[in-house]
Amino acid sequence: MKYVFLVGDGMQDRGVKDLGGKTPLEVAKTPNMDYIAFHGRVGWAKTIPAGKTAGSDVAIMSLLGYSPVEFYTGRGPLEAANLGVELKEGDIAFRCNLVTVENGSMVDYSAGHILTKEADVLIRFLNEKLASDKFHFYTGTSYRHLMVSKGVGIDLKCTPPHDISGKNISAYLPKGKGGDIINDLMQRSSIILPAHDVNHVRIDLKENPANMIWLWGQGRKPLFPDFSSKYGLSGKVISAVDLIKGLGRLIGLDPVNVVGATGYYDTNYQGKAEAALEVLKSKDFVFVHVEAPDEAGHNGDLKAKISVIEKIDQLIVGKILDYFKGKDDFRIMISSDHPTPVCLKTHTADPIFFAVFGKGIEKDSVTEFNERSARESQWKFDEGFRLMDFFIKG
């Protein structure tokens, strides 16, 4: 038996005025997702438990079958796992965004989706100027990086930068014990980064300069039971995002690195599908994550969100469905992890809907893969981490 779990990050949305109240999923051409919904079963799952922040760290943990209430310690430690940063006793890992702040406002949480090669230069520069025996910076991907502190900031209240686009940052700076130290680090970065040569080149190209770091998502190293011992399956994860790759490593699902997988609109969709099918030659389970719809939601880019959803449907879902034609020893599930409505430009904690198709799955009355059709289903997992139990064992 083979299991494929496909996640379009932030794909779920709310009705959009410019679409006559329809969602991007209702408007997008998604014949393959619709096929799964029509021939399978549709339900709902709450991936963000009460009291937890609506983010992919919490939501993907739920979808992979682990209770965030029990296992979640923070976003930073998950990304550290993929970057090969071994957290020691007392170490606290922060997510470190390169951002664009102008006149005190968060202009761009991604510094124009800075290239990794440019970002690496800046992270090295930060280590030269700001690192100490208490702080060190590590290069990640694009705008997503890591800062590890020695015991500073574990209890801070921090805000993700993508939640405050266009807002004055003063009300959202880290608060709590150690906040003065972390805020000073961020402030010092805003003095030294604008002068770097990399930013001068990017300014000439009319891109948003990486003129500040934003620290958030801190936590200590978590401990998880192994996925294979929990479910009796071997598998891998496919994603361009360190968070997902790191979570995979921590539960024993090593990541597959796909050439051209960027975590943005231009990611290698077909390459992800081909990699998933290659995994299934030797493994039982593959988790395929696509970040692009979430980025479109954060950017408020309706046209792009519809476009990337259609690419996921055609180049990933369609290719995987074709592979299983004539076979009956498989299950496919597709969902978002959380909604990222284009009208809000941030995540919500609303339950997500999913469609599951394959061996042993009884068809229901839902005919399309979108929010409106899914409302016909009353089937719901109030604890989202139990969805994986059904997918594999139910």
FITORFI-651748 format. One record per residue (C-alpha): residue number from 1; residue in three letters; x, y, z. Coordinates in pm, 1 decimal. Layout:
<rs>
   k   r       c1       c2       c3
 NUM ALA        X        Y        Z
...
</rs>
This chain:
<rs>
   k   r       c1       c2       c3
   1 MET      0.0      0.0      0.0
   2 LYS    128.8    344.4    -96.9
   3 TYR     29.6    672.7     69.2
   4 VAL     64.8   1021.3    -81.3
   5 PHE    -22.9   1334.9    118.4
   6 LEU    -26.6   1657.2    -87.8
   7 VAL    -37.9   1993.5     91.4
   8 GLY    -90.9   2328.6    -78.8
   9 ASP     27.6   2564.3    193.5
  10 GLY   -230.7   2835.2    263.1
  11 MET   -434.1   2723.8    -39.6
  12 GLN   -768.6   2752.0    139.9
  13 ASP   -923.6   3099.3    132.1
  14 ARG  -1238.5   3304.4    187.8
  15 GLY  -1482.3   3450.1    -61.9
  16 VAL  -1324.2   3731.1   -264.8
  17 LYS  -1530.4   4033.2   -370.1
  18 ASP  -1353.5   4059.3   -707.2
  19 LEU  -1452.7   3695.9   -774.9
  20 GLY  -1818.7   3752.1   -694.4
  21 GLY  -1777.5   3597.9   -350.5
  22 LYS  -1600.6   3287.5   -478.2
  23 THR  -1263.8   3164.3   -353.2
  24 PRO   -948.0   3108.2   -561.0
  25 LEU  -1010.3   2731.6   -540.1
  26 GLU  -1364.0   2777.7   -679.0
  27 VAL  -1238.0   2980.2   -974.2
  28 ALA   -920.1   2787.0  -1050.5
  29 LYS   -931.8   2499.6  -1298.6
  30 THR   -861.1   2195.5  -1080.1
  31 PRO   -991.8   1883.9  -1255.9
  32 ASN   -752.8   1652.1  -1071.8
  33 MET   -831.4   1780.0   -723.5
  34 ASP  -1200.2   1765.0   -817.4
  35 TYR  -1153.1   1404.3   -927.2
  36 ILE  -1017.8   1313.4   -583.3
  37 ALA  -1305.8   1491.2   -410.5
  38 PHE  -1568.7   1339.0   -642.6
  39 HIS  -1440.7    981.4   -617.7
  40 GLY  -1331.8    999.6   -255.1
  41 ARG  -1442.8   1152.2     70.1
  42 VAL  -1419.3   1510.7    196.2
  43 GLY  -1395.9   1625.1    556.8
  44 TRP  -1263.6   1891.6    790.3
  45 ALA   -980.5   1902.9   1044.7
  46 LYS   -875.2   2159.4   1302.4
  47 THR   -497.7   2179.9   1258.5
  48 ILE   -447.0   2478.9   1491.2
  49 PRO   -535.4   2387.0   1851.9
  50 ALA   -677.2   2655.7   2079.2
  51 GLY   -400.4   2872.4   2219.2
  52 LYS   -154.2   2800.4   1936.0
  53 THR    -55.8   3050.8   1668.8
  54 ALA   -190.3   2986.4   1319.7
  55 GLY    127.4   2887.3   1137.4
  56 SER    265.2   2609.9    920.7
  57 ASP    481.8   2483.8   1205.6
  58 VAL    177.5   2398.1   1416.7
  59 ALA    -46.4   2300.3   1123.9
  60 ILE    200.0   2068.3    947.0
  61 MET    284.7   1903.3   1277.6
  62 SER    -86.5   1823.7   1312.1
  63 LEU   -112.2   1694.0    956.5
  64 LEU    186.2   1463.1   1010.5
  65 GLY      8.8   1307.6   1306.6
  66 TYR    170.8   1480.1   1604.5
  67 SER    -21.8   1682.8   1862.2
  68 PRO    116.5   2039.1   1879.4
  69 VAL    -15.3   2061.4   2234.8
  70 GLU    219.8   1778.9   2329.9
  71 PHE    520.0   1826.6   2100.3
  72 TYR    544.0   2187.4   1979.6
  73 THR    829.1   2396.3   2125.1
  74 GLY    868.8   2664.7   1857.1
  75 ARG    936.1   2717.8   1488.4
  76 GLY   1306.8   2793.6   1507.9
  77 PRO   1411.0   2448.9   1636.1
  78 LEU   1234.2   2279.2   1344.3
  79 GLU   1428.6   2486.5   1092.9
  80 ALA   1751.3   2429.2   1286.4
  81 ALA   1706.5   2054.4   1235.9
  82 ASN   1725.4   2092.1    858.8
  83 LEU   2015.4   2336.9    866.0
  84 GLY   2225.2   2089.1   1063.3
  85 VAL   2238.8   2317.5   1366.5
  86 GLU   2260.1   2096.4   1674.5
  87 LEU   2084.1   2269.2   1963.5
  88 LYS   2253.5   2209.0   2297.1
  89 GLU   2119.0   2243.5   2649.6
  90 GLY   2004.3   2603.6   2695.6
  91 ASP   2016.2   2691.5   2323.6
  92 ILE   1718.2   2880.7   2185.0
  93 ALA   1661.0   2889.4   1809.6
  94 PHE   1488.7   3193.7   1656.0
  95 ARG   1360.3   3224.0   1302.4
  96 CYS   1546.9   3519.8   1151.4
  97 ASN   1376.7   3692.9    857.5
  98 LEU   1556.9   3939.8    636.9
  99 VAL   1294.5   4213.2    597.8
 100 THR   1237.7   4559.0    452.3
 101 VAL   1132.4   4828.2    699.6
 102 GLU   1072.9   5185.8    585.8
 103 ASN    965.8   5478.3    804.3
 104 GLY    896.9   5236.5   1086.5
 105 SER    661.6   5014.5    881.3
 106 MET    697.7   4652.2    767.4
 107 VAL    712.4   4697.2    390.7
 108 ASP    821.3   4343.6    298.6
 109 TYR    855.8   4039.0    527.0
 110 SER   1080.4   3874.5    262.9
 111 ALA   1310.1   4159.7    148.6
 112 GLY   1186.7   4117.1   -206.9
 113 HIS   1222.6   3737.4   -180.6
 114 ILE   1595.8   3787.4   -166.8
 115 LEU   1804.9   3518.3   -335.9
 116 THR   1981.5   3273.3   -106.5
 117 LYS   2324.1   3361.5   -246.8
 118 GLU   2264.6   3729.0   -162.3
 119 ALA   2118.4   3645.6    177.0
 120 ASP   2418.4   3428.6    263.4
 121 VAL   2647.9   3728.1    216.7
 122 LEU   2435.2   3929.6    459.6
 123 ILE   2411.7   3652.5    719.8
 124 ARG   2791.3   3618.2    714.3
 125 PHE   2814.7   3995.5    754.5
 126 LEU   2579.8   3982.8   1053.7
 127 ASN   2803.2   3722.5   1215.0
 128 GLU   3105.1   3948.8   1165.1
 129 LYS   2931.7   4248.6   1321.9
 130 LEU   2679.0   4111.2   1572.8
 131 ALA   2770.3   3753.1   1667.1
 132 SER   2910.4   3683.5   2014.9
 133 ASP   2932.6   3403.7   2265.8
 134 LYS   2556.5   3452.0   2311.8
 135 PHE   2435.4   3485.8   1951.5
 136 HIS   2511.9   3324.3   1615.6
 137 PHE   2341.0   3347.0   1274.8
 138 TYR   2292.9   3063.2   1024.0
 139 THR   2201.2   3088.5    655.3
 140 GLY   1876.9   2923.9    548.8
 141 THR   1688.7   2980.5    222.6
 142 SER   1588.3   3310.3     59.5
 143 TYR   1465.1   3536.7    341.9
 144 ARG   1427.8   3254.8    598.7
 145 HIS   1727.1   3219.2    832.7
 146 LEU   1817.9   3123.7   1187.6
 147 MET   1963.7   3286.6   1497.8
 148 VAL   2061.4   3079.4   1800.8
 149 SER   2093.1   3242.7   2141.1
 150 LYS   2245.2   3102.1   2459.1
 151 GLY   1952.0   3117.4   2697.9
 152 VAL   1812.9   3455.6   2591.5
 153 GLY   1450.4   3508.1   2491.2
 154 ILE   1265.8   3181.3   2545.8
 155 ASP    963.7   3349.9   2708.8
 156 LEU    934.6   3644.0   2471.4
 157 LYS    612.8   3725.1   2291.1
 158 CYS    712.8   3764.0   1925.7
 159 THR    508.3   3841.0   1614.2
 160 PRO    568.3   3687.8   1268.9
 161 PRO    660.8   3963.9   1021.6
 162 HIS    413.6   3837.6    760.7
 163 ASP    135.5   3921.5   1008.4
 164 ILE    219.4   4292.1   1016.2
 165 SER    266.4   4387.9    650.7
 166 GLY    212.1   4762.2    612.7
 167 LYS    194.6   4816.1    989.2
 168 ASN    420.0   5014.9   1218.6
 169 ILE    659.7   4770.4   1380.4
 170 SER    684.1   4950.6   1715.5
 171 ALA    375.2   4778.5   1857.7
 172 TYR    497.8   4432.8   1752.3
 173 LEU    856.2   4422.8   1875.3
 174 PRO    944.2   4127.8   2104.2
 175 LYS    809.1   4174.3   2455.8
 176 GLY    904.2   4007.8   2782.4
 177 LYS   1216.6   3892.0   2965.0
 178 GLY   1517.9   3943.3   2741.2
 179 GLY   1320.9   4162.4   2503.2
 180 ASP   1560.0   4454.9   2545.3
 181 ILE   1851.6   4237.4   2431.4
 182 ILE   1670.0   4090.8   2128.1
 183 ASN   1529.3   4429.8   2028.0
 184 ASP   1878.4   4580.0   2051.2
 185 LEU   2008.3   4308.9   1816.0
 186 MET   1733.1   4388.2   1564.8
 187 GLN   1794.4   4761.3   1594.4
 188 ARG   2168.8   4721.6   1541.4
 189 SER   2099.2   4515.2   1228.3
 190 SER   1893.2   4804.9   1088.6
 191 ILE   2200.4   5028.5   1119.5
 192 ILE   2457.6   4801.9    955.4
 193 LEU   2259.6   4616.9    684.4
 194 PRO   2154.0   4914.6    465.5
 195 ALA   2518.8   5000.6    400.2
 196 HIS   2615.5   4659.1    262.2
 197 ASP   2714.1   4630.9   -104.9
 198 VAL   2459.0   4353.7   -170.6
 199 ASN   2177.4   4589.7    -80.0
 200 HIS   2315.6   4867.2   -299.5
 201 VAL   2303.7   4634.7   -599.9
 202 ARG   1950.3   4526.2   -516.3
 203 ILE   1832.3   4884.6   -466.7
 204 ASP   1958.0   4963.8   -818.3
 205 LEU   1735.0   4678.6   -937.5
 206 LYS   1439.3   4843.5   -758.5
 207 GLU   1396.2   4550.4   -520.8
 208 ASN   1315.2   4585.3   -152.7
 209 PRO   1648.1   4594.0     35.4
 210 ALA   1717.2   4361.6    327.3
 211 ASN   1765.3   4643.0    577.1
 212 MET   1674.8   4469.9    905.1
 213 ILE   1639.6   4130.0   1070.5
 214 TRP   1318.3   4021.1   1240.6
 215 LEU   1345.8   3757.7   1514.6
 216 TRP   1052.1   3534.7   1610.5
 217 GLY    935.2   3171.6   1643.8
 218 GLN   1186.4   3087.0   1918.1
 219 GLY   1206.8   2754.9   2099.8
 220 ARG   1419.4   2472.7   2236.1
 221 LYS   1493.1   2137.7   2073.1
 222 PRO   1182.2   1912.4   2062.6
 223 LEU   1165.5   1534.4   2092.5
 224 PHE    930.9   1328.3   1871.1
 225 PRO    849.5    958.3   1842.2
 226 ASP    965.4    820.8   1507.7
 227 PHE    706.3    820.1   1226.7
 228 SER    794.7    466.9   1117.5
 229 SER    746.1    325.0   1466.7
 230 LYS    422.9    522.4   1507.3
 231 TYR    266.1    418.6   1176.2
 232 GLY    472.3    125.8   1052.6
 233 LEU    565.6    304.4    729.8
 234 SER    886.7    427.8    572.0
 235 GLY    875.7    759.2    389.9
 236 LYS   1015.8   1100.2    295.9
 237 VAL    905.9   1463.5    276.8
 238 ILE    935.1   1691.6    -26.2
 239 SER    942.7   2067.0     32.5
 240 ALA   1151.2   2374.8    -41.9
 241 VAL   1104.4   2505.5    312.6
 242 ASP   1350.4   2438.0    596.2
 243 LEU   1063.9   2421.5    846.0
 244 ILE    902.4   2124.5    672.4
 245 LYS   1231.7   1954.2    596.7
 246 GLY   1345.9   1995.3    956.8
 247 LEU   1021.9   1856.5   1096.4
 248 GLY   1060.8   1562.1    858.8
 249 ARG   1412.9   1495.3    984.1
 250 LEU   1300.1   1508.1   1347.4
 251 ILE   1034.4   1240.0   1291.3
 252 GLY   1249.5   1019.0   1067.1
 253 LEU   1113.9   1128.8    726.7
 254 ASP   1426.0   1259.1    556.3
 255 PRO   1370.0   1537.7    301.0
 256 VAL   1421.2   1506.6    -73.1
 257 ASN   1594.4   1806.5   -228.4
 258 VAL   1437.6   1888.8   -564.6
 259 VAL   1638.6   2099.9   -808.5
 260 GLY   1450.2   2422.8   -876.9
 261 ALA   1225.9   2399.0   -568.9
 262 THR   1223.3   2759.9   -448.6
 263 GLY    932.2   2795.2   -205.9
 264 TYR    783.5   3061.7   -435.3
 265 TYR    562.6   3090.6   -745.0
 266 ASP    844.5   2971.7   -971.0
 267 THR    907.0   2644.0   -787.1
 268 ASN    965.2   2320.6   -978.6
 269 TYR    614.6   2171.0   -955.9
 270 GLN    676.0   1886.5  -1197.2
 271 GLY   1006.7   1806.6  -1031.2
 272 LYS    826.1   1759.9   -700.1
 273 ALA    580.7   1516.0   -856.5
 274 GLU    861.5   1320.2  -1021.4
 275 ALA   1051.3   1309.5   -692.5
 276 ALA    741.1   1182.3   -510.6
 277 LEU    697.1    895.9   -757.9
 278 GLU   1065.2    809.9   -724.7
 279 VAL   1025.1    792.6   -345.2
 280 LEU    734.6    550.2   -382.0
 281 LYS    955.6    299.2   -561.2
 282 SER   1125.8    218.0   -231.2
 283 LYS    910.3    381.4     40.0
 284 ASP    549.1    353.6    157.8
 285 PHE    468.4    719.3    226.1
 286 VAL    551.7   1058.9     78.0
 287 PHE    448.7   1402.6    203.8
 288 VAL    457.5   1669.2    -68.7
 289 HIS    441.8   2033.4     41.6
 290 VAL    408.8   2336.7   -189.5
 291 GLU    462.3   2681.6    -37.3
 292 ALA    353.0   2894.0   -335.7
 293 PRO    -18.8   2946.0   -248.3
 294 ASP     77.6   3074.4     95.9
 295 GLU    319.4   3327.2    -51.9
 296 ALA     46.5   3449.1   -289.2
 297 GLY   -190.5   3484.9      5.1
 298 HIS     63.5   3686.5    205.1
 299 ASN    123.5   3909.7    -95.9
 300 GLY   -249.8   3960.9   -147.8
 301 ASP   -190.1   3843.3   -503.8
 302 LEU   -518.2   3691.7   -621.8
 303 LYS   -406.1   3626.1   -979.4
 304 ALA    -92.1   3446.2   -861.3
 305 LYS   -283.8   3235.2   -609.8
 306 ILE   -521.1   3107.5   -877.8
 307 SER   -227.4   3042.9  -1110.4
 308 VAL    -19.7   2841.2   -860.4
 309 ILE   -322.5   2635.8   -755.4
 310 GLU   -374.1   2540.1  -1120.3
 311 LYS     -7.4   2444.9  -1151.1
 312 ILE    -29.5   2224.5   -842.5
 313 ASP   -335.6   2056.0   -989.2
 314 GLN   -191.4   2000.5  -1335.2
 315 LEU    175.3   1932.5  -1265.8
 316 ILE    162.0   1753.2   -930.0
 317 VAL   -182.3   1611.1   -858.4
 318 GLY   -244.4   1513.3  -1219.7
 319 LYS     89.9   1341.0  -1259.9
 320 ILE     42.8   1140.8   -939.2
 321 LEU   -312.5   1040.7  -1031.1
 322 ASP   -189.1    920.0  -1370.7
 323 TYR     67.9    702.6  -1198.5
 324 PHE   -198.4    525.2   -994.2
 325 LYS   -443.1    463.8  -1281.0
 326 GLY   -532.8     95.5  -1291.7
 327 LYS   -391.8     38.7   -942.1
 328 ASP   -588.0    -12.9   -621.2
 329 ASP   -318.5    -33.1   -354.3
 330 PHE   -292.0    338.1   -272.5
 331 ARG   -443.5    632.8    -89.5
 332 ILE   -405.0    999.3   -181.8
 333 MET   -498.3   1289.1     44.8
 334 ILE   -489.1   1658.4    -41.7
 335 SER   -544.6   1962.2    180.3
 336 SER   -419.3   2300.0    293.5
 337 ASP   -240.4   2327.9    626.5
 338 HIS   -422.2   2650.3    720.3
 339 PRO   -603.8   2918.6    519.2
 340 THR   -411.7   3226.2    401.1
 341 PRO   -686.7   3451.6    262.9
 342 VAL   -568.4   3708.2      7.1
 343 CYS   -795.0   3968.6    168.4
 344 LEU   -614.0   3932.0    504.1
 345 LYS   -258.4   3858.8    382.3
 346 THR   -203.5   3633.3    681.8
 347 HIS   -299.2   3294.6    826.5
 348 THR   -621.4   3208.7   1003.3
 349 ALA   -689.9   2926.7   1247.2
 350 ASP  -1005.4   2810.1   1066.1
 351 PRO  -1041.2   2432.1   1019.5
 352 ILE   -909.7   2309.0    685.8
 353 PHE  -1094.2   2076.2    449.6
 354 PHE   -933.1   1771.8    291.4
 355 ALA  -1014.8   1507.2     31.9
 356 VAL   -899.3   1146.3     56.0
 357 PHE   -924.8    888.5   -222.5
 358 GLY   -813.3    530.3   -271.0
 359 LYS   -838.6    182.9   -124.8
 360 GLY  -1106.8    144.9    139.8
 361 ILE  -1234.7    503.0    109.9
 362 GLU  -1610.9    527.2     58.9
 363 LYS  -1737.5    798.3   -176.1
 364 ASP  -1956.2   1074.6    -33.3
 365 SER  -2179.7   1338.2   -197.7
 366 VAL  -1914.9   1612.8   -237.1
 367 THR  -1827.3   1665.9   -602.7
 368 GLU  -1559.6   1939.1   -611.5
 369 PHE  -1248.2   2036.7   -418.4
 370 ASN  -1331.2   2380.5   -283.3
 371 GLU  -1458.4   2547.8     31.3
 372 ARG  -1822.5   2576.6    -79.5
 373 SER  -1856.5   2210.8   -181.5
 374 ALA  -1673.0   2090.4    128.8
 375 ARG  -1939.5   2250.5    348.5
 376 GLU  -2169.9   1964.8    247.5
 377 SER  -1957.5   1738.7    466.3
 378 GLN  -2017.4   1713.9    841.1
 379 TRP  -1718.3   1481.8    892.0
 380 LYS  -1465.4   1656.3   1113.9
 381 PHE  -1153.5   1588.4   1320.1
 382 ASP  -1155.1   1829.5   1614.0
 383 GLU   -796.7   1722.8   1683.8
 384 GLY   -625.3   1755.5   1347.2
 385 PHE   -337.9   1522.0   1434.6
 386 ARG   -584.8   1232.0   1433.2
 387 LEU   -641.7   1274.7   1057.9
 388 MET   -316.8   1090.3    984.0
 389 ASP   -437.6    795.8   1196.0
 390 PHE   -743.2    769.4    972.6
 391 PHE   -545.1    815.3    651.6
 392 ILE   -311.6    528.2    730.1
 393 LYS   -507.5    301.9    962.8
 394 GLY   -874.9    390.8    919.9
</rs>
